[in-house]
Amino acid sequence: MKIINNYVIIIRSIDNYNLNQEVKLIEFLISIILVLILSLQFTKFISKNAKILYFMAYIIGFLIIVYRLFFIQTVKLPVVISQIERVIAMGAFTGAMFAIVMYTGALDNKKSYTKKLMSIRAELSIIASILFLSHTIPYCVTFFKNISKMDMGQLSTIVYLFLSLTAIICLVIIIPLWITSYKNIRKKMNAKNWKKLQKFAYCVYLLIYAHISFLFLGMGRKQYDKFAIYTIFFGLYFILKIRKNIAQKEKRNNSNSINSGR
């Protein structure tokens, strides 16, 4: 609870500045640190109480969607609740959870911290997917309500269209990945087919990167420094993932060579 309170205080202090993109970046980085600390410190708790956490995520996601669609203009939330709602609804916290899930698959499996994260990777993915709905659904509803009124000759409209479409496509891809992450559903699937399906997660990562790129480069003042930071963040992941895949492939080839030589 103390960690969460400190997290809210930091976000509130940052929010006093009128620097929206900078706030989003710092919120994202702080959220990564928070999720990482909670995941490593409470690994067993997350694993044992996964269903309770899923239920809480559904409730939080539902409340945020209802608030964003019907009450955001008329109801003013208490400051702390407002900060938490905004960080989740704007995608910073959800993006941080997906980032941890993403990087876990690229880290050395022998490391103790990787083992901890791998043991709850599915749980983190499910919670992130549930909260992702609170980020995308309000925007999707607004998009479809206003699509007939859009002036396609405006650059800002094209950028908004791209941002909305990437979010919608992400949602479509995430839904089957999210559903098949539940252990009881995963057990009913063929292991080979499940692994093939999960590879679509790479498409989600690329779409998120494209979404962020347009957000920083296509709207208003160009944020090249923020774009560079996110590019390094995603680029490092793909480098680590490719390196890990090559190492695993070489290990399998060496193992097959030894077995065939017997």
C-alpha positions in Angstrom: 0.0 0.0 0.0 2.9 2.3 0.8 4.4 1.7 -2.7 1.1 2.6 -4.3 0.7 5.8 -2.2 4.2 6.9 -3.2 3.4 6.1 -6.8 0.3 8.4 -6.7 2.2 11.2 -5.0 4.9 11.1 -7.7 2.2 11.1 -10.5 0.4 14.0 -8.8 3.6 16.1 -8.5 4.4 15.5 -12.2 0.8 16.3 -13.2 1.3 19.9 -12.0 3.3 20.6 -15.1 1.5 21.3 -18.4 3.7 18.9 -20.3 1.3 16.1 -21.5 3.7 14.0 -23.5 6.4 14.3 -20.9 3.9 13.2 -18.2 2.8 10.2 -20.2 6.5 9.1 -20.7 7.4 9.5 -17.0 4.1 7.8 -15.9 5.0 4.9 -18.2 8.5 4.5 -16.8 7.3 4.9 -13.2 4.6 2.3 -13.9 7.1 -0.1 -15.2 9.2 0.2 -12.0 6.0 -0.2 -9.9 4.8 -3.3 -11.8 8.3 -4.8 -11.7 8.7 -4.3 -7.9 5.2 -5.7 -7.2 5.8 -8.7 -9.5 9.1 -9.7 -8.0 8.1 -9.0 -4.3 4.6 -10.6 -4.5 5.1 -13.4 -7.1 3.5 -16.1 -5.0 0.6 -13.8 -3.9 -0.2 -13.0 -7.5 0.0 -16.7 -8.5 -2.2 -17.9 -5.6 -4.8 -15.0 -5.9 -4.9 -14.7 -9.6 -8.7 -15.1 -9.9 -9.3 -12.4 -7.3 -6.9 -10.1 -9.1 -8.7 -10.8 -12.4 -12.1 -9.9 -10.8 -10.6 -6.7 -9.4 -9.2 -5.8 -12.8 -12.7 -6.4 -14.4 -14.4 -4.2 -11.9 -11.8 -1.4 -12.3 -11.9 -1.7 -16.1 -15.7 -1.6 -16.1 -15.9 1.5 -13.8 -13.3 3.4 -15.9 -15.2 2.6 -19.2 -18.5 3.7 -17.7 -16.9 6.9 -16.3 -15.1 7.7 -19.5 -18.2 7.2 -21.7 -20.9 8.8 -19.5 -19.6 10.8 -16.5 -16.2 12.3 -17.4 -17.7 15.7 -18.2 -20.0 15.9 -15.2 -18.4 14.0 -12.3 -15.2 15.2 -10.7 -13.3 12.3 -9.0 -11.2 12.7 -5.8 -7.7 13.7 -6.7 -6.0 10.3 -5.8 -8.7 8.3 -7.6 -8.5 10.7 -10.6 -4.8 10.1 -10.9 -5.1 6.4 -10.8 -8.0 6.4 -13.2 -6.1 8.6 -15.7 -2.9 6.5 -15.6 -4.9 3.3 -16.3 -7.3 4.9 -18.9 -4.5 6.6 -20.8 -2.6 3.3 -21.2 0.5 4.1 -19.1 -0.1 1.4 -16.5 -1.4 -1.2 -19.0 1.5 -0.5 -21.3 3.9 -1.0 -18.4 2.4 -4.4 -17.7 2.6 -5.4 -21.3 6.2 -4.2 -21.4 7.1 -6.5 -18.4 5.3 -9.4 -20.2 7.2 -8.6 -23.4 10.7 -8.3 -21.9 10.2 -11.4 -19.8 10.1 -13.5 -22.9 13.5 -12.0 -24.0 15.4 -12.4 -20.8 17.8 -15.2 -19.7 15.6 -18.1 -18.4 18.4 -19.1 -15.9 18.2 -15.9 -14.0 16.2 -15.9 -10.7 14.2 -12.8 -11.6 13.3 -14.2 -15.0 12.0 -17.4 -13.4 9.8 -15.3 -11.0 8.4 -13.2 -13.8 7.9 -16.3 -16.1 5.9 -18.0 -13.3 3.3 -15.2 -13.4 3.7 -14.0 -17.0 0.2 -15.3 -18.0 -1.4 -13.7 -15.0 0.2 -10.3 -15.8 -0.8 -10.7 -19.4 -4.5 -11.4 -18.5 -4.7 -8.4 -16.1 -3.0 -6.1 -18.7 -5.5 -7.3 -21.3 -8.5 -6.6 -19.1 -7.3 -3.1 -18.2 -6.5 -2.5 -21.9 -10.2 -2.5 -22.6 -10.6 0.6 -20.4 -8.1 2.3 -22.7 -9.4 1.2 -26.0 -13.2 0.9 -25.7 -13.9 4.6 -24.9 -11.8 5.7 -27.8 -13.3 3.2 -30.1 -16.8 4.3 -29.2 -15.9 7.9 -29.8 -14.2 7.0 -33.1 -17.3 5.2 -34.5 -19.6 7.9 -33.3 -17.6 10.7 -35.0 -16.3 8.9 -38.1 -19.0 10.3 -40.4 -18.1 13.9 -39.3 -14.4 13.6 -39.9 -12.7 15.7 -42.6 -10.3 13.4 -44.3 -8.4 16.3 -45.8 -7.0 17.3 -42.4 -3.7 15.8 -41.3 -4.9 15.6 -37.7 -7.9 13.6 -38.8 -5.6 11.1 -40.7 -3.4 10.8 -37.6 -6.4 10.3 -35.3 -7.8 7.7 -37.8 -4.5 5.8 -37.7 -4.3 5.9 -33.9 -7.9 4.6 -33.7 -7.3 1.8 -36.2 -4.1 0.6 -34.6 -5.9 0.5 -31.2 -8.8 -1.5 -32.8 -6.6 -4.0 -34.5 -4.6 -4.4 -31.3 -7.8 -5.1 -29.4 -8.9 -7.7 -32.0 -5.5 -9.5 -31.8 -5.3 -9.3 -28.0 -8.7 -10.9 -27.3 -7.8 -14.4 -28.4 -4.4 -14.1 -26.8 -6.0 -13.0 -23.6 -8.7 -15.7 -23.6 -6.2 -18.5 -24.3 -3.9 -17.3 -21.5 -6.3 -18.6 -18.9 -4.8 -21.9 -17.7 -8.1 -23.9 -18.0 -8.5 -22.9 -21.6 -4.8 -23.3 -22.5 -4.9 -26.9 -21.2 -7.7 -27.7 -23.7 -5.6 -26.5 -26.7 -2.9 -28.3 -28.6 0.5 -27.0 -27.4 1.8 -26.4 -30.9 -1.3 -24.4 -31.9 -1.2 -22.4 -28.7 2.4 -21.4 -29.3 1.5 -20.4 -32.9 -1.3 -18.3 -31.7 0.8 -16.6 -29.0 3.3 -15.5 -31.7 0.7 -12.9 -32.8 1.8 -11.0 -29.7 4.7 -9.7 -31.8 2.1 -8.0 -34.0 0.7 -6.4 -30.9 4.1 -5.1 -29.9 4.7 -3.6 -33.4 1.3 -2.0 -33.5 1.8 -0.4 -30.1 5.2 0.9 -31.3 3.4 2.3 -34.5 0.7 3.8 -32.3 3.2 5.6 -30.1 5.3 6.7 -33.1 2.3 8.5 -34.6 1.4 9.9 -31.3 4.8 11.7 -31.0 5.5 12.4 -34.6 2.1 13.0 -36.2 0.2 15.3 -33.7 1.1 18.9 -32.8 4.7 19.6 -31.8 7.0 16.8 -32.9 8.4 14.9 -29.9 11.6 13.4 -31.4 13.3 12.9 -28.1 10.3 10.9 -26.7 10.1 8.9 -30.0 13.8 8.1 -29.7 13.4 6.8 -26.1 10.5 4.5 -27.1 12.4 3.3 -30.2 15.4 2.4 -28.0 13.0 0.6 -25.6 11.3 -1.5 -28.3 14.5 -1.9 -30.3 16.4 -3.3 -27.3 13.6 -5.8 -26.7 13.8 -7.2 -30.3 17.6 -7.4 -30.1 17.4 -9.4 -26.9 14.6 -11.6 -28.2 16.4 -12.4 -31.5 19.6 -13.1 -29.5 17.7 -15.5 -27.2 16.0 -17.3 -30.1 19.4 -17.8 -31.8 20.9 -19.1 -28.6 18.0 -21.5 -28.1 18.2 -22.7 -31.7 21.9 -23.4 -31.4 21.3 -25.3 -28.2 18.7 -27.5 -29.8 21.0 -28.1 -32.8 23.9 -29.1 -30.6 21.6 -31.4 -28.6 20.3 -33.1 -31.8 23.9 -33.5 -33.0 24.9 -35.3 -29.8 21.8 -37.5 -29.8 22.3 -38.5 -33.5 26.0 -39.3 -32.8 25.1 -41.9 -30.2 
